[in-house]
Amino acid sequence: MATKELRAKSQEELTKELLDLRKAQFSLRMQSATQQLTNTSQLGKVRKEIARVKTIQSEKGRAK
């Protein structure tokens, strides 16, 4: 998801997005542990997306 789209979301929507990304990360880690993950770059992409959401959440928190 693009940064502009994330900035347009409310704090609650960002929290939901973060929860969904954490679930996806867990699923990918389990697939990796059981040797079922074929595209290992997905782990890094999800991790970076989580960092983006957390950064925007903190920026919105400081703005208030």
Secondary structure by P-SEA (a helix, b strand, c coil): ccaaaaaaccaaaaaaaaaaaaaaaaaaaaaaaaccccccaaaaaaaaaaaaaaaaaaaaaaac
